[in-house]
């Protein structure tokens, strides 16, 4: 299955591919060395200044207003992405690339897939209030939920808890999926949830699909698509230190000189659109380093919407506070496997006592690694901190996803 089976949509660059075909975007040797040095510095910084890990910009250039950020780098349209996903699945089904009744999509956190599936217009199957449902009730619950076609489960991670009594709902669903006895529907699943269940049920084969990773070129086009067209024209973005272009995407006869920024950003984000967008927003500036030098270079392309981009090495992204205890690892791994948990659910899945849990969460919140939603009462890993969190868990020996 290749990209040629699907019409490429700007909000879903590269379309859907089999999970086993997913690869981390290529990077340069220079970027690999810099990334390694960044990891070392992050660890040193986290160890020496445990309460000062939050995001910081290392330049003093003015940032954009919140209104400008929403205009230049808005949150993706979930309904547009939903239409692109449904169209891609339909094309794959017609071409023979998808034979199962239920389509299974695996994606990393912050990819936007769950939100898009929830906005697809299909009947949403929501998790029950009691995820520790007795085994005797589980079969009947799924019978009722799956009795009609055209259903969607936006995020499978919402249907279980890593607890001896919290696995039943997904064990039953996976048994039905393996027999293809669930009717026509779509399931979205976090890559961390999928990693756990493929270890728990190693014989499970569901032919999952995943969005293609964002390479540098795809990321350039995607960011340009998000910025959109306005009467003033497309967004022009240039590097603050040398004026090289980032946006708009180059054309065949383009004589402008372009930066490798999006290639490096795609590598840092591991092709993840949500992580790339979170970092992209933090790099946007209102003016370059040498404004007088840039004034002489103004041309027709700069008369419309314009912003400047700080280099990635001028950003200090959140780092996981170092500690001799393992509380941070337990919490972060649980949050990623479930996509977010309440305090009570964290106690169940992490095994940590309440007071110890609150102290560890408070430290991660101060570091901008975890955020707590006051209305929902749910704690989640922050997109901006995700690269550091994944590296941290991998370095501590936790099983990580393939993304």
Helices and strands as residue ranges (DSSP letters): G 3-5, E 16-18, G 19-21, H 29-48, E 56-57, H 66-72, H 78-95, E 102-107, H 113-118, E 123-124, H 135-145, E 151-153, G 156-159, H 168-178, E 185-190, H 191-200, E 209-211, H 216-227, E 236-239, E 245-247, H 261-268, H 273-283, E 284-285, H 291-295, G 300-302, E 306-309, G 312-314, E 315-316, H 327-338, E 341-342, H 343-350, H 354-366, E 370-373, E 378-381, G 383-385, H 386-395
